[in-house]
Amino acid sequence: MEKPNFRTEMLRTLEGKTPAQIPVGTFTTAPVLELMDMSGAARPEADSQPEKMAVLAFSQYVNASFETLRYPFDMVVLGEALGCTINPGTKARTPAVLNGPMEFSPAVPELPEDLLERGRIPVVLKATEILREKAGSKLPLIVGMEGPADLAASLCGTTRFLKWTINKPHIVKRLVELCTDACIIYARECLKRGADIVVFADAVSSPDMISPDSFRTLIKPGMARIPKALRGVGGKSVLHICGAADPIIADMAECGFDGLSLEEGIKDLKMAVETAHEAGTAVIGSVSTSSTLFRGRPEDVKREAFECLRMGVDVLAPGCGLAPETPLRNLKALVEARNEFCGRNR
């Protein structure tokens, strides 16, 4: 039997249409060591060389049976391009921000005209072209990047950013606007090069980090600009916010993203799904990456996956970024769970 067109099925899902079967894959980072070893493309080279980045991304389909190609494998590409100092990481440790330019000067910087030529942005753009040619029209290309609040926190330091949301909100608003512009410019170019979906990960926007009111007044206005800007080049957009995002689910949905990627920290997944669906937004998730995919057994993965599917998620996926030591058998168990669930419900 011919395999379904996973790209078509994913795009249909994000358009609110019913796919042939529920897609399964990842919208969050997946730098799994076993995939590196099997593909022959390991980080840190796969973080900075487009050919190896493409090979490692494609291994998600070849070796894990995922129906998505998600790349790059860290969340500091835009921060690096805007002047953050980066620890490049190792095979088992993702790149991370050491400090940002606003930690030395509180002035909000200007958006550089040559943004798309800075840091590793050209690497991701080239990897996109390679993957589009390799995948053809059969697999969806999903590019991940920092959301506006995460990027802002990288530029000025997370502690400073959180304090500013309380005592200097005017600076936060200006900084988030700058970061939103950077996200849009980078995302639009990724879509022009062949990507299908852009995921914006914004952990700092979680109610675990800032108050829902601060999210609504300081972050949400910028967030809402992103989907509109990307539809102009035919792209889909997804917002990922970590933790117990229940108090802001309605606000996230109102931003207009095609999908919401939710973590296992959500307290009422069924209600979150219903709220998102009322706004015409798909829900992606939300099998625990730490307690289940990393530490659990395949049967644990299936049990939690079945629960997510029963709650109505539109795409079965890890709730957040995968730990490098996550066993490959647990990723395959996600696909097996979807197959079993869809088979039972036909």
C-alpha positions as CSV (number, residue, x, y, z in Angstrom):
1,M,0.0,0.0,0.0
2,E,1.3,3.4,-0.9
3,K,2.2,5.6,2.0
4,P,0.0,8.7,2.5
5,N,1.4,12.1,1.6
6,F,2.4,13.3,5.0
7,R,2.9,16.8,3.9
8,T,-0.6,17.1,2.5
9,E,-2.1,15.4,5.6
10,M,-0.3,17.8,8.0
11,L,-1.3,20.9,6.1
12,R,-4.9,19.7,5.9
13,T,-4.8,19.2,9.7
14,L,-3.6,22.7,10.3
15,E,-6.3,24.0,8.0
16,G,-8.9,22.4,10.3
17,K,-9.7,19.6,7.8
18,T,-9.9,15.9,8.6
19,P,-6.8,14.0,7.6
20,A,-6.8,10.3,6.5
21,Q,-5.2,9.6,9.9
22,I,-3.9,11.7,12.8
23,P,-0.3,12.9,12.0
24,V,2.5,12.0,14.3
25,G,5.9,13.6,14.6
26,T,7.6,16.5,16.4
27,F,7.2,20.2,16.3
28,T,9.9,20.7,19.0
29,T,13.6,20.1,19.0
30,A,14.8,16.5,18.5
31,P,18.6,16.1,18.8
32,V,18.4,12.4,19.7
33,L,21.8,10.7,20.0
34,E,20.7,7.5,18.4
35,L,19.5,9.4,15.3
36,M,22.9,11.1,15.1
37,D,24.7,7.7,15.3
38,M,22.4,6.1,12.7
39,S,22.5,8.9,10.3
40,G,26.2,9.8,10.6
41,A,25.3,13.4,11.2
42,A,26.0,14.5,14.7
43,R,26.1,17.9,16.4
44,P,27.8,20.2,16.9
45,E,28.5,19.9,13.1
46,A,24.8,19.3,12.4
47,D,24.1,22.7,14.1
48,S,26.4,24.6,11.7
49,Q,26.7,22.6,8.5
50,P,23.6,22.6,6.3
51,E,24.2,19.2,4.7
52,K,24.5,17.5,8.1
53,M,21.6,19.5,9.5
54,A,19.5,18.2,6.6
55,V,20.7,14.6,7.1
56,L,19.9,14.6,10.8
57,A,16.5,16.1,10.2
58,F,15.7,13.5,7.5
59,S,16.6,10.7,9.9
60,Q,13.5,11.6,12.0
61,Y,11.5,10.1,9.1
62,V,13.9,7.3,8.1
63,N,14.9,6.0,11.5
64,A,12.1,7.2,13.8
65,S,9.2,6.9,11.3
66,F,8.1,10.4,12.2
67,E,6.0,12.2,9.5
68,T,7.7,15.5,10.1
69,L,11.2,17.0,9.3
70,R,11.9,19.4,12.2
71,Y,15.0,21.5,12.3
72,P,17.3,23.1,13.5
73,F,18.1,21.3,16.8
74,D,18.5,24.3,19.1
75,M,16.6,27.5,19.9
76,V,19.3,30.2,19.8
77,V,19.8,30.8,16.1
78,L,18.1,34.2,16.1
79,G,19.7,35.2,19.4
80,E,23.1,34.5,17.9
81,A,22.3,36.5,14.8
82,L,21.3,39.5,17.0
83,G,24.6,39.5,18.9
84,C,24.2,37.0,21.8
85,T,27.3,35.1,22.8
86,I,26.6,31.4,22.4
87,N,28.0,28.2,24.0
88,P,28.1,26.0,20.9
89,G,27.4,22.9,22.9
90,T,28.4,19.3,22.3
91,K,26.9,16.2,20.8
92,A,24.8,15.7,23.9
93,R,24.2,19.4,24.8
94,T,22.4,21.9,22.8
95,P,23.8,25.4,22.1
96,A,22.8,28.0,24.7
97,V,23.0,31.7,25.2
98,L,25.8,32.8,27.5
99,N,24.9,36.5,27.5
100,G,23.1,39.1,25.3
101,P,24.1,42.5,24.1
102,M,21.6,44.3,26.3
103,E,23.2,42.9,29.4
104,F,26.0,45.4,28.8
105,S,23.8,48.3,27.5
106,P,20.1,48.6,28.3
107,A,19.4,50.4,25.0
108,V,17.1,48.5,22.7
109,P,19.2,47.7,19.5
110,E,18.2,48.4,16.0
111,L,17.2,45.5,13.7
112,P,20.3,44.9,11.5
113,E,19.6,45.2,7.7
114,D,21.7,42.1,7.1
115,L,19.9,39.9,9.6
116,L,19.5,37.0,7.1
117,E,23.2,36.9,6.5
118,R,24.2,36.7,10.2
119,G,25.2,33.8,12.4
120,R,23.7,30.5,11.4
121,I,20.7,31.8,9.7
122,P,22.3,31.1,6.2
123,V,22.9,27.5,7.4
124,V,19.2,27.0,8.2
125,L,18.1,28.5,5.0
126,K,20.5,26.3,3.0
127,A,19.3,23.2,4.9
128,T,15.8,24.2,4.0
129,E,16.6,24.1,0.3
130,I,18.4,20.8,0.7
131,L,15.5,19.2,2.6
132,R,12.8,20.6,0.2
133,E,14.6,18.9,-2.7
134,K,15.1,15.7,-0.8
135,A,11.6,15.5,0.6
136,G,9.8,16.7,-2.5
137,S,6.2,17.2,-1.8
138,K,5.9,14.1,0.5
139,L,7.1,15.4,3.9
140,P,6.4,18.7,5.8
141,L,9.4,20.8,6.6
142,I,9.0,22.4,10.1
143,V,11.4,25.2,11.1
144,G,11.7,26.1,14.7
145,M,12.8,29.3,16.2
146,E,12.6,31.5,19.3
147,G,9.4,33.4,19.8
148,P,9.5,37.1,20.6
149,A,9.6,36.9,24.4
150,D,12.3,34.2,24.4
151,L,14.4,36.2,22.0
152,A,14.0,39.3,24.1
153,A,15.0,37.4,27.2
154,S,18.1,36.2,25.4
155,L,19.1,39.7,24.4
156,C,18.8,41.2,27.8
157,G,19.0,38.3,30.2
158,T,16.0,36.3,31.5
159,T,16.1,37.7,35.0
160,R,16.3,41.3,33.8
161,F,13.5,40.7,31.3
162,L,11.2,39.3,33.9
163,K,11.9,42.2,36.2
164,W,11.3,44.7,33.4
165,T,7.8,43.2,32.7
166,I,7.0,44.6,36.2
167,N,9.0,47.8,36.5
168,K,9.9,48.8,32.9
169,P,7.1,47.6,30.7
170,H,7.7,50.3,28.1
171,I,11.1,48.8,27.4
172,V,9.7,45.3,27.2
173,K,7.1,46.5,24.6
174,R,9.8,48.1,22.4
175,L,12.0,45.1,22.7
176,V,9.3,42.6,21.9
177,E,8.3,44.6,18.9
178,L,11.9,44.4,17.7
179,C,12.0,40.7,18.3
180,T,8.7,40.2,16.6
181,D,10.1,41.9,13.5
182,A,13.2,39.7,13.6
183,C,11.0,36.6,13.9
184,I,8.9,37.6,10.9
185,I,11.8,38.4,8.6
186,Y,13.5,35.1,9.4
187,A,10.4,33.0,9.2
188,R,9.2,34.5,5.9
189,E,12.6,33.7,4.3
190,C,12.4,30.1,5.6
191,L,9.0,29.8,4.0
192,K,10.3,31.3,0.7
193,R,13.1,28.7,0.7
194,G,10.7,25.8,1.0
195,A,9.6,25.3,4.6
196,D,6.0,24.6,5.2
197,I,5.5,25.4,8.9
198,V,7.3,27.7,11.3
199,V,7.1,26.9,15.1
200,F,7.7,29.7,17.5
201,A,8.8,28.5,20.9
202,D,8.2,30.9,23.7
203,A,8.9,29.4,27.1
204,V,9.2,32.9,28.7
205,S,5.5,33.5,27.9
206,S,4.4,30.6,30.1
207,P,2.3,31.6,33.2
208,D,5.1,29.7,35.1
209,M,7.4,32.7,34.1
210,I,5.2,35.8,33.7
211,S,1.7,36.6,34.7
212,P,-1.1,36.1,32.2
213,D,-1.8,39.8,32.3
214,S,1.8,40.6,31.3
215,F,1.5,38.2,28.5
216,R,-1.7,39.8,27.2
217,T,-0.4,43.4,27.4
218,L,3.3,43.0,26.5
219,I,3.6,39.8,24.4
220,K,0.3,39.0,22.8
221,P,0.2,42.1,20.5
222,G,3.4,41.1,18.8
223,M,2.5,37.5,18.7
224,A,-0.7,38.3,16.8
225,R,1.3,40.0,14.1
226,I,3.2,36.8,13.2
227,P,0.5,34.6,11.6
228,K,-0.8,37.4,9.5
229,A,2.7,38.2,8.2
230,L,3.4,34.6,7.3
231,R,0.1,33.9,5.5
232,G,1.3,36.4,2.9
233,V,3.9,33.9,1.8
234,G,1.6,30.9,2.1
235,G,3.1,29.5,5.4
236,K,1.6,27.8,8.4
237,S,2.5,28.9,11.9
238,V,2.5,27.2,15.3
239,L,3.0,28.6,18.7
240,H,4.6,26.5,21.5
241,I,4.5,27.7,25.1
242,C,5.7,25.5,27.9
243,G,4.3,24.7,31.2
244,A,0.8,25.1,32.6
245,A,-0.5,27.5,29.9
246,D,-4.1,26.9,30.8
247,P,-4.8,30.6,31.8
248,I,-3.6,31.9,28.4
249,I,-4.9,29.2,26.0
250,A,-7.7,31.5,24.8
251,D,-5.2,34.3,24.3
252,M,-2.8,32.0,22.4
253,A,-5.6,30.9,20.1
254,E,-6.7,34.4,19.5
255,C,-3.3,35.3,18.1
256,G,-4.3,33.4,14.9
257,F,-1.7,30.6,14.7
258,D,-2.7,27.6,12.8
259,G,-1.7,25.3,15.6
260,L,-0.8,25.4,19.3
261,S,1.9,23.0,20.6
262,L,1.2,22.2,24.2
263,E,3.4,20.6,26.9
264,E,2.3,17.9,29.4
265,G,2.2,20.7,32.0
266,I,-1.3,21.6,30.8
267,K,-3.7,20.8,33.6
268,D,-6.8,20.3,31.5
269,L,-5.8,19.1,28.0
270,K,-9.4,18.4,27.0
271,M,-10.5,22.0,27.9
272,A,-7.4,23.4,26.1
273,V,-8.3,21.4,23.0
274,E,-11.9,22.6,23.1
275,T,-10.8,26.2,23.5
276,A,-8.4,26.0,20.6
277,H,-10.9,24.3,18.4
278,E,-13.5,27.0,19.0
279,A,-11.0,29.4,17.6
280,G,-10.2,27.2,14.6
281,T,-6.8,26.2,15.9
282,A,-5.3,22.8,15.8
283,V,-3.6,21.3,18.9
284,I,-0.3,19.5,18.8
285,G,1.2,17.4,21.7
286,S,1.6,16.5,24.3
287,V,3.4,13.4,25.5
288,S,5.8,14.1,28.3
289,T,9.4,14.4,27.1
290,S,11.0,14.0,30.5
291,S,9.0,11.5,32.5
292,T,7.7,9.4,29.6
293,L,9.7,9.7,26.4
294,F,13.0,10.0,28.2
295,R,12.6,7.8,31.3
296,G,9.7,5.6,30.4
297,R,9.2,2.4,28.5
298,P,7.4,2.0,25.1
299,E,4.2,0.9,26.9
300,D,4.3,4.0,29.0
301,V,4.6,6.1,25.8
302,K,1.6,4.4,24.3
303,R,-0.5,4.7,27.4
304,E,0.1,8.5,27.5
305,A,-0.3,8.8,23.8
306,F,-3.6,7.1,23.9
307,E,-4.8,9.6,26.5
308,C,-3.7,12.6,24.4
309,L,-5.5,11.2,21.4
310,R,-8.6,10.6,23.5
311,M,-8.4,14.2,24.6
312,G,-8.6,15.3,21.0
313,V,-5.1,16.4,20.0
314,D,-4.9,16.9,16.2
315,V,-1.2,15.9,15.9
316,L,0.4,13.4,18.3
317,A,3.8,14.8,19.3
318,P,6.2,15.2,22.2
319,G,5.1,17.9,24.5
320,C,8.5,19.8,24.4
321,G,12.1,19.4,23.1
322,L,13.5,15.8,23.3
323,A,16.4,15.0,25.6
324,P,19.4,13.8,23.5
325,E,19.4,10.5,25.4
326,T,15.7,9.8,24.6
327,P,15.5,6.1,23.4
328,L,14.6,5.7,19.7
329,R,12.2,2.9,20.7
330,N,10.1,5.4,22.5
331,L,9.8,7.6,19.5
332,K,8.7,4.7,17.4
333,A,6.2,3.9,20.1
334,L,4.5,7.2,19.4
335,V,3.9,6.1,15.8
336,E,2.7,2.7,17.0
337,A,0.3,4.3,19.4
338,R,-1.2,6.4,16.6
339,N,-1.5,3.4,14.3
340,E,-3.2,1.4,17.0
341,F,-5.5,4.2,18.0
342,C,-6.6,5.1,14.4
343,G,-7.0,1.4,13.6
344,R,-9.4,1.0,16.6
345,N,-11.4,4.1,15.7
346,R,-12.1,3.4,12.1
